[in-house]
């Protein structure tokens, strides 16, 4: 049996793959060399998960890796090109970012409710100006995305006394934590009662541009919007218009249609908008966690066991279903 070839699309710093010594041949590629190396690889680790190189380099009818792993929650940079290879299994980093992103969203909610930005600015100006802030307990949030990250965000908000409506692809009753999971069709009707609207949905054809002028118009003037999903979920010009016209009170974006956000983007200067550089899930040590997750799954792959976090390539995310085998 030939030695397993693990091809790594690199990003800095490189993943720690010492556990593969003597078990696999690890080779590295960049965006220029990836296409020529893909046919020889058994496994592709997309360490540079912000790159579109895999889609661009994916072979048509030729040989391709049997397993592709992306150390990110979203797989939109791999689909739809990889969907044509049914023999290729895609896995993602489901589980690594759940709590960090929930903590980040919680921080944003508290910062906006308590006007921390205003306090810091007044301190800079050495001005003593008393204000009243919003009470978080008893407010209402709609979390769009019922996967592990959305559920963790919901739990964090529940702990603050926030009433949470969770929105997923399909409706279901009897949820042990949230009572009912609403379908995306119910979202427009939920927005008018929401103080906080948090988007963490997977990016699919249906969810692209889902937050547009019509959706922002359904929110109440006191509402705040947070996007930690994908930039393409939001029609950015419509959000800017909603903020400038005071149709909603504030917003926070951690993801954008173009990343890095250009220095001349109008989003930097919109009143009431908090901009952060796609960092909501990135805590100290997160890359080591991602490498360990891949290595644990490689152990399963080498043993012929079902892989964890297998993406349904038609849905574009990991469903709550048994894992798939690679043989």
C-alpha positions as CSV (number, residue, x, y, z in Angstrom):
1,X,0.0,0.0,0.0
2,X,1.4,3.4,-1.0
3,X,2.1,6.0,1.6
4,X,-0.7,8.5,2.2
5,X,-0.1,11.9,0.7
6,X,-1.4,14.8,2.8
7,X,-1.4,18.1,0.8
8,X,-1.6,21.3,2.8
9,X,-2.7,24.6,1.4
10,X,-0.6,26.8,3.6
11,X,-1.3,29.9,5.6
12,X,0.9,31.3,8.4
13,X,1.6,30.0,10.9
14,X,1.8,26.4,9.6
15,X,-0.2,23.7,11.3
16,X,1.5,21.3,13.8
17,X,1.4,17.9,12.1
18,X,4.1,16.1,14.0
19,X,1.7,13.2,14.7
20,X,1.8,12.3,11.0
21,X,5.5,11.5,11.0
22,X,6.1,8.0,9.7
23,X,2.4,7.7,8.8
24,X,2.0,10.1,5.8
25,X,3.9,12.2,3.4
26,X,3.1,15.8,4.0
27,X,3.6,18.2,1.1
28,X,2.8,21.9,0.9
29,X,1.3,24.0,-1.8
30,X,0.4,27.7,-2.4
31,X,-2.2,29.1,-4.7
32,X,0.1,28.9,-7.7
33,X,1.2,25.2,-7.2
34,X,-2.0,23.7,-5.8
35,X,-3.6,22.7,-9.2
36,X,-0.5,20.7,-10.1
37,X,-0.3,18.8,-6.8
38,X,-4.0,18.0,-6.2
39,X,-4.1,14.9,-8.4
40,X,-1.4,13.2,-6.3
41,X,-3.0,13.9,-2.9
42,X,-5.1,11.5,-0.9
43,X,-6.0,14.2,1.7
44,X,-6.2,18.0,1.3
45,X,-6.0,20.2,4.4
46,X,-7.1,23.7,3.4
47,X,-5.1,25.4,6.2
48,X,-5.5,28.7,4.3
49,X,-9.3,28.5,4.6
50,X,-9.8,32.1,3.5
51,X,-8.4,31.3,0.0
52,X,-10.5,30.5,-3.0
53,X,-7.7,28.5,-4.6
54,X,-9.3,25.1,-4.1
55,X,-12.3,26.0,-6.1
56,X,-10.2,27.5,-8.9
57,X,-7.8,24.5,-9.0
58,X,-10.2,21.7,-8.5
59,X,-9.7,19.1,-11.3
60,X,-12.5,18.3,-13.6
61,X,-12.6,14.6,-14.4
62,X,-9.1,13.8,-13.2
63,X,-7.8,12.4,-9.9
64,X,-8.6,14.3,-6.8
65,X,-8.2,13.9,-3.0
66,X,-10.6,11.5,-1.3
67,X,-10.9,13.7,1.7
68,X,-10.8,17.5,2.0
69,X,-10.8,19.2,5.4
70,X,-11.3,22.9,5.9
71,X,-10.5,24.3,9.4
72,X,-13.4,26.7,9.3
73,X,-17.1,26.4,10.1
74,X,-18.2,27.6,6.6
75,X,-17.5,25.7,3.4
76,X,-18.7,28.2,0.9
77,X,-15.1,28.7,-0.4
78,X,-15.2,25.0,-1.5
79,X,-18.7,24.7,-3.0
80,X,-20.1,24.2,-5.5
81,X,-17.0,23.0,-7.4
82,X,-16.3,20.2,-5.0
83,X,-19.9,19.0,-5.0
84,X,-19.4,17.2,-8.3
85,X,-17.0,14.7,-6.8
86,X,-19.2,12.5,-4.8
87,X,-16.3,10.3,-3.8
88,X,-14.6,13.3,-2.1
89,X,-15.7,13.8,1.5
90,X,-15.6,17.3,3.0
91,X,-15.2,17.9,6.7
92,X,-15.1,21.2,8.6
93,X,-14.2,22.6,12.0
94,X,-17.6,22.3,13.6
95,X,-17.3,22.5,17.4
96,X,-14.0,24.6,17.6
97,X,-15.6,28.0,17.3
98,X,-18.9,27.6,19.1
99,X,-18.1,29.0,22.5
100,X,-15.6,31.7,21.3
101,X,-18.1,33.2,18.9
102,X,-20.9,33.1,21.5
103,X,-18.6,35.0,23.9
104,X,-17.9,37.5,21.2
105,X,-21.5,38.1,20.4
106,X,-22.3,38.4,24.1
107,X,-19.6,41.0,24.4
108,X,-21.1,42.9,21.4
109,X,-24.6,42.8,22.9
110,X,-23.3,44.2,26.2
111,X,-21.1,46.8,24.6
112,X,-24.0,48.1,22.5
113,X,-26.6,48.0,25.2
114,X,-24.3,49.8,27.7
115,X,-22.8,52.2,25.2
116,X,-19.2,51.3,26.0
117,X,-18.0,53.0,22.8
118,X,-19.7,56.3,24.0
119,X,-18.1,55.9,27.4
120,X,-14.6,55.4,25.9
121,X,-15.1,58.4,23.6
122,X,-16.2,60.7,26.4
123,X,-13.3,59.5,28.5
124,X,-11.0,60.4,25.7
125,X,-12.6,63.9,25.7
126,X,-12.4,64.1,29.5
127,X,-16.1,64.8,29.6
128,X,-18.4,63.8,32.4
129,X,-21.8,63.1,30.8
130,X,-24.3,60.9,32.5
131,X,-26.5,58.6,30.3
132,X,-29.0,55.9,30.7
133,X,-28.4,52.5,29.0
134,X,-30.5,49.6,27.9
135,X,-31.3,46.6,30.2
136,X,-30.3,43.4,28.5
137,X,-32.4,41.1,30.8
138,X,-35.9,40.8,29.5
139,X,-35.0,41.9,25.9
140,X,-35.6,39.6,23.0
141,X,-33.1,38.2,20.4
142,X,-33.6,36.4,17.1
143,X,-30.6,34.1,16.3
144,X,-30.6,33.1,12.6
145,X,-28.7,29.8,12.4
146,X,-29.6,26.8,14.5
147,X,-26.3,24.9,14.2
148,X,-23.9,24.5,17.1
149,X,-22.7,28.1,16.9
150,X,-26.2,29.5,16.8
151,X,-27.3,27.3,19.7
152,X,-24.3,28.3,21.8
153,X,-25.0,32.0,21.1
154,X,-28.6,31.3,22.2
155,X,-27.5,29.7,25.4
156,X,-25.2,32.6,26.2
157,X,-28.1,35.1,25.7
158,X,-30.5,33.0,27.7
159,X,-28.0,33.1,30.6
160,X,-28.4,36.9,30.6
161,X,-32.1,36.7,30.8
162,X,-32.7,37.4,27.1
163,X,-35.7,35.7,25.4
164,X,-34.3,33.8,22.4
165,X,-36.0,32.9,19.1
166,X,-33.9,30.4,17.2
167,X,-34.3,30.2,13.4
168,X,-33.2,27.2,11.3
169,X,-33.8,25.8,7.9
170,X,-36.9,24.0,9.0
171,X,-39.3,24.5,11.9
172,X,-39.5,22.0,14.7
173,X,-41.2,21.8,18.1
174,X,-40.1,20.4,21.4
175,X,-36.6,21.7,21.4
176,X,-35.2,21.0,24.9
177,X,-33.5,24.4,25.2
178,X,-35.5,26.9,23.0
179,X,-38.9,25.2,22.9
180,X,-39.4,25.8,19.2
181,X,-37.0,26.3,16.3
182,X,-38.6,28.6,13.7
183,X,-38.1,28.2,10.0
184,X,-36.5,30.9,7.9
185,X,-40.0,31.6,6.5
186,X,-41.0,32.8,9.9
187,X,-38.0,35.2,10.2
188,X,-39.8,38.3,8.8
189,X,-42.5,38.0,11.4
190,X,-40.0,37.7,14.3
191,X,-38.0,40.8,13.5
192,X,-40.5,43.3,14.7
193,X,-40.2,42.1,18.3
194,X,-36.5,41.6,18.3
195,X,-34.0,43.9,20.2
196,X,-31.1,41.8,18.9
197,X,-30.9,40.1,15.5
198,X,-27.8,37.8,15.2
199,X,-26.9,36.2,11.9
200,X,-24.7,33.0,12.1
201,X,-26.4,31.0,9.3
202,X,-24.4,28.9,6.8
203,X,-24.0,30.7,3.5
204,X,-26.1,29.0,0.9
205,X,-27.9,30.2,-2.2
206,X,-31.0,30.8,-0.1
207,X,-29.3,32.8,2.6
208,X,-27.2,35.0,0.3
209,X,-28.4,38.6,0.7
210,X,-31.1,37.6,3.2
211,X,-30.6,40.8,5.2
212,X,-31.7,43.5,2.8
213,X,-33.7,46.7,2.9
214,X,-36.9,44.8,3.4
215,X,-35.6,42.9,6.4
216,X,-34.1,46.0,8.0
217,X,-37.4,47.8,7.5
218,X,-39.1,45.1,9.6
219,X,-36.9,45.7,12.6
220,X,-37.9,48.2,15.2
221,X,-35.9,51.4,15.6
222,X,-34.3,50.2,18.9
223,X,-33.0,47.0,17.3
224,X,-29.3,46.1,16.9
225,X,-28.0,43.8,14.2
226,X,-25.0,41.5,14.5
227,X,-23.4,39.4,11.7
228,X,-20.8,36.8,12.5
229,X,-21.9,34.5,9.7
230,X,-20.7,35.5,6.2
231,X,-20.4,38.9,4.6
232,X,-22.7,37.8,1.7
233,X,-25.6,37.4,4.1
234,X,-26.0,41.2,4.2
235,X,-26.7,43.7,1.5
236,X,-24.2,46.2,2.9
237,X,-25.6,49.3,1.2
238,X,-29.0,48.5,2.6
239,X,-27.6,48.2,6.1
240,X,-25.8,51.5,5.8
241,X,-29.0,53.2,4.6
242,X,-30.9,51.7,7.6
243,X,-28.3,53.1,10.0
244,X,-28.1,56.5,8.4
245,X,-31.9,56.8,8.4
246,X,-32.1,55.6,12.0
247,X,-34.3,52.7,11.0
248,X,-32.3,50.6,13.4
249,X,-30.2,51.8,16.4
250,X,-26.9,50.0,15.7
251,X,-25.0,47.1,14.1
252,X,-21.8,45.1,14.4
253,X,-20.2,43.3,11.5
254,X,-17.4,40.8,11.8
255,X,-17.6,39.6,8.2
256,X,-17.8,41.5,5.0
257,X,-18.4,41.0,1.3
258,X,-14.8,42.0,0.6
259,X,-12.1,41.0,3.1
260,X,-9.9,42.6,4.2
261,X,-12.2,45.5,4.3
262,X,-10.7,48.2,2.0
263,X,-9.4,51.3,3.7
264,X,-11.7,53.5,1.6
265,X,-14.9,51.5,2.4
266,X,-17.7,53.7,3.7
267,X,-18.4,51.0,6.3
268,X,-15.5,52.3,8.5
269,X,-17.3,55.6,9.2
270,X,-21.0,54.7,9.4
271,X,-22.4,56.0,12.7
272,X,-23.6,53.2,14.9
273,X,-21.7,50.5,13.1
274,X,-18.9,48.5,14.9
275,X,-16.4,46.9,12.5
276,X,-14.1,44.0,13.4
277,X,-11.7,42.0,11.2
278,X,-13.3,38.5,11.0
279,X,-12.0,37.6,14.5
280,X,-15.1,36.5,16.5
281,X,-13.9,32.9,16.8
282,X,-10.2,33.4,17.1
283,X,-9.0,33.0,20.7
284,X,-5.4,32.4,21.8
285,X,-4.5,28.8,20.8
286,X,-7.2,28.4,18.2
287,X,-4.9,27.2,15.5
288,X,-3.6,24.4,17.7
289,X,-7.2,23.4,18.4
290,X,-7.8,23.3,14.6
291,X,-4.7,21.2,14.0
292,X,-5.6,18.7,16.8
293,X,-9.1,18.3,15.4
294,X,-7.7,17.5,11.9
295,X,-5.3,15.0,13.4
296,X,-8.0,13.3,15.4
297,X,-10.0,12.9,12.3
298,X,-7.0,11.6,10.4
299,X,-6.7,8.9,13.0
300,X,-10.3,7.9,12.1
301,X,-9.6,8.1,8.4
302,X,-6.5,6.0,8.6
303,X,-8.4,3.4,10.6
304,X,-11.3,3.3,8.2
305,X,-13.7,4.7,10.7
306,X,-16.4,7.3,10.0
307,X,-15.2,10.8,9.9
308,X,-16.6,13.5,12.1
309,X,-18.1,16.8,10.8
310,X,-19.0,15.5,7.3
311,X,-20.5,18.2,5.2
312,X,-23.7,17.6,3.2
313,X,-22.6,19.1,-0.1
314,X,-26.2,19.7,-1.2
315,X,-27.0,21.6,2.0
316,X,-23.7,23.3,2.4
317,X,-23.2,22.4,6.1
318,X,-23.0,19.5,8.5
319,X,-26.4,18.1,9.3
320,X,-27.4,16.3,12.4
321,X,-26.9,12.9,10.9
322,X,-24.5,9.9,11.3
323,X,-21.0,10.4,10.0
324,X,-20.0,9.1,6.5
325,X,-17.2,6.7,5.7
326,X,-14.5,7.3,3.1
327,X,-14.3,3.7,1.9
